Amino acid sequence: MPLRKRMERYFAFEELHTNWSAEVLAGVTTFVTMAYIIFVNPAILKDAGMPVAATTVATCLSAAFGSILMGVLARYPIALAPGMGLNAYFTYAVVKGMGVAWETALGAVLISGIIFLLLTLARLRQLILSAVPPELYAAVAAGIGLFIAFIGMKNAGLVAANPATLVTVGNLRDPSTILSAAGLVLIGALMARGINAAMLLGIAVITAAGSALGLAHWTPGTQDIRAISGTWLHLDVRGTLQLGLLEIIFVFLFVDLFDNIGTLVGVGKKAGLFDDANRIPRAGRILTADSLATMFGSLVGTSTVVSYIESAAGVAAGGRSGVTAVVTGLLFLVAAFLAPWFGAIPAAATSPALILVGSLMVSYAGEIRWHDPLIGIPAFLTILSIPLTFSIANGLAFGFISYALLRLAAGRYREVNWLVWVLTALFLLRFAYLGKE
């Protein structure tokens, strides 16, 4: 059998009703929407005292490793990269706030990755995934849709911070905001015409327009991959164990665990990955890929690697198999050598795609039985809290807690999975701890 046919069979092209062109297009789309991490992650880790050139290469290599591993091992269109939020926690809370050396903090990342893997092999992470109440799956997907759209509107300049009202309308006269609005109309029109490459075409057109108008700042050049020597194997595991940084390891573990579950649910709903029993096949492989990617990231020199919700953009473009993630990973590998070239993609080009992906995912709210308070209230709190707290993990927390407590109040506590009670207690303890900050 030809290699191409064997690959199509391995990635289940026929069952997923997909093809090579759709998968490659989806992989490119996912990469373009999350390429910002190539520059943002090193900028954050720089404040921890880490060399920018090294962390740029480390960001690309960890994203490439994680995405390709996810595509080949788990065969899902989910891309990975160093997580936003966790990189800020790494830099500002651990290194700068607690005075921990970045090498020691990397040791904590490695240990958390090892714990991830052990929990996966013990099937505890899969058990947690199966414990998510079915009613909350659609709510998580819809909440993530609002989250993505909110990030897109913020990056586009359509909304801005306001000390009196928290958020308000942005500067609609700003050229970049106008360009984003034009991209929103363009991509929306292409989608309305049923063009599969709508998002990628829209991003390309807006990038070209931004360059012509001087809104896309680009410095062509190459990246010296040998710069990785500045962080490669610089982690200090012995120092981590001597300091007893259990709190740091727990935060890396907790946030990554529930952010990944949320991403998995959101992308899974969008890609139709759930089976008839409302479960995701090969979930253990997904979590194993995530664990190994985090461990690899700590070795090359970056904070925790997580699944990216921007993967939903590739799914919206038609991606259904692991080939999508592999293509995204290969592009990150190329970026390790040519990172400056990808600086030409402005936020004005990618933000409209995120907004429209969010609009597609919010449609899952229609699956929720809103008339039942035991379902509608937890679903509503989940949907609302994900974008308003800027955290998928917090959204899951509000959903779990309200789901369990409402059933307890209604005398229907026997309907609640025992693990949901355990997780509810952990969420409450987490909020109690955070309240002391």
C-alpha positions as CSV (number, residue, x, y, z in Angstrom):
1,M,0.0,0.0,0.0
2,P,1.4,3.4,-0.9
3,L,2.7,5.6,2.0
4,R,0.1,8.3,1.3
5,K,-2.8,5.7,1.6
6,R,-1.3,4.3,4.8
7,M,-1.2,7.8,6.3
8,E,-4.7,8.5,5.2
9,R,-5.9,5.3,6.9
10,Y,-3.9,6.1,10.1
11,F,-5.3,9.5,10.4
12,A,-8.8,8.2,9.5
13,F,-9.4,10.6,6.6
14,E,-12.4,8.6,5.3
15,E,-14.1,8.4,8.7
16,L,-13.5,12.1,9.4
17,H,-14.6,13.1,5.8
18,T,-11.4,15.1,5.3
19,N,-8.5,15.4,2.8
20,W,-5.0,16.6,2.5
21,S,-5.8,20.1,1.2
22,A,-8.3,20.7,4.0
23,E,-5.9,19.5,6.7
24,V,-2.9,21.6,5.4
25,L,-5.1,24.7,5.1
26,A,-6.4,24.1,8.7
27,G,-2.8,23.6,10.0
28,V,-1.7,26.9,8.4
29,T,-4.7,28.7,9.8
30,T,-4.0,27.4,13.3
31,F,-0.4,28.5,13.1
32,V,-1.2,31.9,11.8
33,T,-3.7,32.6,14.6
34,M,-1.2,31.5,17.4
35,A,2.1,32.7,15.9
36,Y,2.0,35.7,18.2
37,I,3.3,33.4,21.0
38,I,6.7,33.3,19.1
39,F,7.2,37.0,20.2
40,V,5.0,37.4,23.3
41,N,6.4,34.4,25.3
42,P,10.0,35.6,25.0
43,A,9.0,39.1,25.9
44,I,7.4,37.9,29.1
45,L,10.2,35.4,30.0
46,K,12.7,38.2,29.4
47,D,11.5,39.9,32.6
48,A,12.5,36.7,34.4
49,G,16.1,37.3,33.2
50,M,16.0,34.7,30.5
51,P,17.8,35.5,27.1
52,V,15.3,36.5,24.4
53,A,17.0,34.7,21.6
54,A,17.1,31.5,23.5
55,T,13.5,31.6,24.6
56,T,12.4,32.5,21.1
57,V,13.9,29.3,19.8
58,A,12.6,27.4,22.9
59,T,9.1,28.6,22.2
60,C,9.2,27.5,18.6
61,L,10.8,24.1,19.4
62,S,8.4,23.3,22.2
63,A,5.4,24.3,20.1
64,A,6.7,22.1,17.2
65,F,7.4,19.1,19.5
66,G,4.0,19.3,21.3
67,S,1.9,19.9,18.2
68,I,3.6,17.2,16.1
69,L,3.4,14.7,19.0
70,M,-0.3,15.5,19.5
71,G,-1.0,15.0,15.8
72,V,0.9,11.7,15.5
73,L,0.2,10.2,18.8
74,A,-3.4,11.3,19.6
75,R,-4.4,12.2,16.0
76,Y,-6.3,15.3,16.9
77,P,-6.2,18.8,15.4
78,I,-5.0,20.4,18.6
79,A,-1.8,22.5,18.6
80,L,0.3,23.2,21.7
81,A,2.7,26.0,22.8
82,P,3.9,27.7,26.0
83,G,0.7,28.8,27.7
84,M,-0.2,32.5,28.2
85,G,-1.0,33.1,31.8
86,L,1.3,30.4,33.0
87,N,4.3,32.2,31.5
88,A,3.2,35.3,33.4
89,Y,2.8,33.3,36.6
90,F,6.3,31.8,36.0
91,T,7.9,35.3,35.5
92,Y,6.0,37.7,37.8
93,A,4.8,35.5,40.6
94,V,7.6,32.8,40.9
95,V,10.8,34.5,39.7
96,K,10.2,38.1,40.4
97,G,7.6,37.8,43.2
98,M,9.2,34.9,45.2
99,G,12.8,35.6,44.2
100,V,13.2,32.1,42.7
101,A,15.9,31.7,40.0
102,W,14.5,31.0,36.6
103,E,16.5,27.8,36.4
104,T,14.8,26.6,39.6
105,A,11.4,27.6,38.3
106,L,12.1,25.5,35.1
107,G,12.8,22.6,37.4
108,A,9.3,23.1,38.9
109,V,7.9,23.0,35.4
110,L,9.6,19.7,34.7
111,I,8.4,18.1,37.9
112,S,4.8,19.3,37.2
113,G,5.1,17.7,33.7
114,I,6.3,14.4,35.3
115,I,3.3,14.5,37.7
116,F,1.0,15.2,34.7
117,L,2.4,12.0,33.0
118,L,2.0,9.9,36.1
119,L,-1.6,11.1,36.6
120,T,-2.3,10.2,33.0
121,L,-0.7,6.8,33.2
122,A,-2.8,6.2,36.4
123,R,-5.8,7.3,34.4
124,L,-6.7,9.9,37.0
125,R,-6.7,12.7,34.4
126,Q,-9.0,10.7,32.1
127,L,-11.2,10.1,35.1
128,I,-11.4,13.8,35.8
129,L,-12.3,14.4,32.1
130,S,-15.1,11.8,32.3
131,A,-16.4,13.4,35.5
132,V,-17.2,16.7,33.8
133,P,-21.0,16.7,33.8
134,P,-22.3,16.3,30.2
135,E,-24.4,19.5,30.7
136,L,-21.3,21.5,31.1
137,Y,-19.6,20.4,27.8
138,A,-21.7,22.7,25.7
139,A,-21.4,25.5,28.3
140,V,-17.6,25.2,28.3
141,A,-17.5,25.3,24.5
142,A,-19.8,28.4,24.4
143,G,-17.8,30.1,27.1
144,I,-14.6,29.5,25.3
145,G,-16.2,31.0,22.2
146,L,-16.9,34.2,24.1
147,F,-13.4,34.1,25.6
148,I,-11.8,33.8,22.1
149,A,-14.0,36.6,20.7
150,F,-13.2,38.8,23.7
151,I,-9.4,38.3,23.1
152,G,-10.0,39.0,19.4
153,M,-11.9,42.3,20.2
154,K,-9.2,43.3,22.7
155,N,-6.4,42.6,20.2
156,A,-8.3,44.5,17.5
157,G,-8.7,47.5,19.7
158,L,-12.5,47.3,19.4
159,V,-12.7,47.1,23.2
160,A,-10.4,48.7,25.8
161,A,-9.9,48.9,29.5
162,N,-11.8,51.5,31.5
163,P,-11.3,52.2,35.2
164,A,-15.0,53.0,35.7
165,T,-16.7,50.4,33.7
166,L,-13.9,47.8,33.4
167,V,-14.3,47.7,29.6
168,T,-15.5,50.1,27.0
169,V,-15.4,50.7,23.2
170,G,-11.9,51.2,21.8
171,N,-10.6,54.0,19.6
172,L,-12.5,53.3,16.4
173,R,-10.4,56.0,14.6
174,D,-7.2,54.1,15.2
175,P,-6.0,52.8,11.8
176,S,-5.2,49.3,13.2
177,T,-8.7,49.0,14.6
178,I,-10.2,50.1,11.3
179,L,-8.1,47.5,9.5
180,S,-9.4,44.9,12.0
181,A,-13.0,45.9,11.4
182,A,-12.4,45.6,7.6
183,G,-10.9,42.1,8.2
184,L,-14.0,41.1,10.2
185,V,-16.3,42.1,7.3
186,L,-14.0,40.5,4.7
187,I,-13.7,37.1,6.5
188,G,-17.4,37.1,7.4
189,A,-18.3,37.7,3.8
190,L,-16.0,34.9,2.6
191,M,-17.5,32.5,5.2
192,A,-21.0,33.5,4.1
193,R,-20.0,32.4,0.6
194,G,-18.9,29.1,1.9
195,I,-15.2,29.5,1.1
196,N,-13.2,27.0,3.3
197,A,-10.1,29.2,3.2
198,A,-12.0,32.2,4.4
199,M,-9.9,32.9,7.5
200,L,-6.5,32.3,5.9
201,L,-7.4,34.4,2.9
202,G,-8.7,37.2,5.1
203,I,-5.6,37.1,7.3
204,A,-3.4,37.2,4.1
205,V,-5.3,40.2,2.6
206,I,-5.3,42.2,5.8
207,T,-1.6,41.4,6.4
208,A,-0.8,42.7,2.9
209,A,-3.0,45.8,3.5
210,G,-1.3,46.4,6.8
211,S,2.1,46.2,5.2
212,A,1.1,48.6,2.4
213,L,-0.3,51.1,5.0
214,G,2.8,50.8,7.2
215,L,0.8,49.2,10.0
216,A,2.8,45.9,9.9
217,H,6.3,46.3,11.2
218,W,8.6,43.6,9.8
219,T,12.3,43.1,10.1
220,P,13.3,40.2,7.7
221,G,16.1,38.0,8.8
222,T,17.0,34.6,10.3
223,Q,17.0,33.2,13.8
224,D,20.3,31.6,15.0
225,I,19.0,28.3,16.4
226,R,22.2,27.9,18.3
227,A,21.0,30.6,20.7
228,I,19.1,27.8,22.4
229,S,22.3,27.1,24.3
230,G,21.3,30.0,26.6
231,T,18.5,27.9,28.2
232,W,19.0,24.3,27.0
233,L,19.2,22.0,30.0
234,H,19.6,25.0,32.4
235,L,16.9,23.8,34.7
236,D,17.8,23.2,38.3
237,V,15.7,20.3,39.6
238,R,17.8,19.8,42.7
239,G,17.2,23.4,43.6
240,T,13.5,23.0,43.2
241,L,13.4,20.0,45.5
242,Q,15.6,21.7,48.1
243,L,13.3,24.7,48.1
244,G,10.3,22.5,48.4
245,L,8.3,24.6,45.9
246,L,5.1,22.5,46.2
247,E,2.9,25.6,45.8
248,I,4.4,26.5,42.5
249,I,4.3,22.9,41.2
250,F,0.6,22.7,42.3
251,V,-0.3,25.9,40.4
252,F,1.4,24.7,37.2
253,L,-0.4,21.4,37.6
254,F,-3.8,22.7,38.5
255,V,-4.1,25.5,35.9
256,D,-2.7,23.4,33.1
257,L,-4.9,20.4,33.9
258,F,-8.2,22.3,33.8
259,D,-7.2,24.7,31.0
260,N,-6.4,21.7,28.9
261,I,-9.6,19.9,29.8
262,G,-11.5,23.1,28.8
263,T,-9.6,23.4,25.5
264,L,-10.2,19.7,24.8
265,V,-13.9,20.1,25.4
266,G,-14.2,23.3,23.3
267,V,-12.2,22.0,20.3
268,G,-13.7,18.6,20.6
269,K,-17.2,20.0,20.4
270,K,-16.3,22.1,17.4
271,A,-14.6,19.2,15.6
272,G,-17.3,16.7,16.4
273,L,-14.8,14.5,18.2
274,F,-17.2,13.2,20.9
275,D,-18.5,9.7,20.5
276,D,-22.1,8.6,21.1
277,A,-21.4,8.2,24.8
278,N,-20.3,11.9,24.9
279,R,-16.6,10.8,25.4
280,I,-13.5,11.7,23.5
281,P,-11.7,8.6,22.2
282,R,-7.9,8.4,22.9
283,A,-8.2,11.1,25.6
284,G,-5.2,9.4,27.4
285,R,-3.0,10.0,24.3
286,I,-4.0,13.7,24.3
287,L,-3.0,14.1,27.9
288,T,0.2,12.1,27.4
289,A,1.2,14.4,24.6
290,D,0.5,17.4,26.7
291,S,2.6,16.0,29.6
292,L,5.6,15.2,27.4
293,A,5.4,18.6,25.7
294,T,5.6,20.3,29.1
295,M,8.6,18.2,30.1
296,F,10.3,18.9,26.7
297,G,9.6,22.7,27.1
298,S,11.3,22.8,30.5
299,L,14.4,21.1,29.0
300,V,14.7,23.6,26.1
301,G,13.9,26.6,28.4
302,T,10.3,27.7,28.5
303,S,7.3,27.7,30.9
304,T,4.5,25.1,30.8
305,V,3.3,24.0,27.3
306,V,-0.5,23.7,26.9
307,S,-3.2,23.0,24.3
308,Y,-4.2,26.2,22.5
309,I,-7.8,27.2,22.0
310,E,-6.7,28.9,18.8
311,S,-6.8,25.3,17.4
312,A,-10.5,26.0,17.0
313,A,-9.6,28.4,14.1
314,G,-8.1,25.4,12.2
315,V,-11.1,23.3,13.0
316,A,-13.3,26.0,11.7
317,A,-11.2,26.0,8.5
318,G,-12.0,22.3,8.1
319,G,-9.3,20.5,10.2
320,R,-10.4,17.2,11.6
321,S,-7.4,14.9,12.0
322,G,-3.9,15.0,13.5
323,V,-2.4,16.2,10.2
324,T,-3.7,19.7,11.1
325,A,-1.6,19.7,14.3
326,V,1.4,18.2,12.5
327,V,1.3,21.0,9.9
328,T,1.1,23.6,12.6
329,G,4.1,21.9,14.4
330,L,6.2,21.9,11.2
331,L,5.5,25.6,10.7
332,F,6.7,26.3,14.3
333,L,9.8,24.2,13.4
334,V,10.4,26.5,10.4
335,A,9.8,29.5,12.6
336,A,12.7,28.4,14.9
337,F,15.0,29.3,12.0
338,L,13.0,32.2,10.4
339,A,11.1,33.7,13.4
340,P,11.5,37.4,12.2
341,W,9.6,36.6,9.0
342,F,6.5,35.8,11.0
343,G,6.6,39.2,12.6
344,A,4.8,40.5,9.5
345,I,1.5,39.1,10.7
346,P,-0.2,42.0,12.7
347,A,-2.8,41.5,15.4
348,A,-5.2,43.4,13.1
349,A,-5.1,40.4,10.7
350,T,-5.5,37.6,13.3
351,S,-8.0,39.2,15.7
352,P,-11.0,39.1,13.2
353,A,-10.5,35.3,12.8
354,L,-10.6,34.9,16.6
355,I,-13.8,36.9,16.8
356,L,-15.5,34.8,14.1
357,V,-14.3,31.5,15.6
358,G,-15.9,32.6,18.8
359,S,-19.2,33.3,17.1
360,L,-19.2,29.8,15.7
361,M,-18.5,28.2,19.1
362,V,-21.2,30.2,21.0
363,S,-23.8,28.2,18.9
364,Y,-23.3,25.3,21.3
365,A,-25.3,27.2,23.9
366,G,-28.4,26.1,22.0
367,E,-27.8,22.5,23.3
368,I,-28.3,23.5,26.9
369,R,-31.7,22.9,28.6
370,W,-32.0,26.4,30.0
371,H,-35.4,25.7,31.5
372,D,-33.9,23.4,34.1
373,P,-32.3,25.5,36.8
374,L,-30.0,22.6,37.9
375,I,-28.5,22.7,34.4
376,G,-29.1,26.3,33.2
377,I,-27.6,28.0,36.2
378,P,-24.2,26.1,36.2
379,A,-24.1,26.4,32.4
380,F,-24.7,30.2,32.6
381,L,-22.1,30.7,35.3
382,T,-19.6,28.7,33.3
383,I,-20.2,30.6,30.1
384,L,-20.1,34.0,31.8
385,S,-17.1,33.4,34.1
386,I,-14.7,32.1,31.4
387,P,-14.4,35.5,29.5
388,L,-15.0,37.7,32.6
389,T,-12.2,36.1,34.7
390,F,-10.0,35.5,31.6
391,S,-9.6,31.9,32.6
392,I,-11.0,28.6,31.3
393,A,-10.1,27.0,34.7
394,N,-12.1,29.5,36.6
395,G,-15.1,28.9,34.3
396,L,-14.9,25.1,35.0
397,A,-14.6,25.9,38.8
398,F,-17.8,28.0,38.8
399,G,-19.6,25.3,36.8
400,F,-18.5,22.4,39.0
401,I,-19.2,24.2,42.3
402,S,-22.7,25.4,41.3
403,Y,-23.5,22.1,39.7
404,A,-22.7,20.1,42.9
405,L,-24.2,22.6,45.4
406,L,-27.5,23.1,43.5
407,R,-28.0,19.3,43.4
408,L,-27.1,19.1,47.1
409,A,-29.7,21.8,47.8
410,A,-32.3,20.0,45.7
411,G,-31.7,16.7,47.5
412,R,-30.4,15.1,44.3
413,Y,-26.8,14.8,45.5
414,R,-26.7,11.1,44.6
415,E,-26.8,12.1,40.9
416,V,-23.3,13.7,41.3
417,N,-20.2,11.8,40.4
418,W,-18.0,11.3,43.5
419,L,-15.1,12.9,41.7
420,V,-17.1,16.0,41.1
421,W,-17.4,16.4,44.9
422,V,-13.7,16.0,45.3
423,L,-13.0,18.5,42.5
424,T,-15.6,20.9,44.0
425,A,-13.7,20.8,47.3
426,L,-10.4,21.4,45.6
427,F,-11.9,24.4,43.7
428,L,-13.3,25.9,46.9
429,L,-9.9,25.5,48.6
430,R,-8.2,27.1,45.6
431,F,-10.5,30.1,45.8
432,A,-10.1,30.3,49.5
433,Y,-6.3,30.3,49.0
434,L,-6.4,32.9,46.2
435,G,-8.6,35.1,48.4
436,K,-5.6,35.5,50.8
437,E,-3.4,36.9,48.1
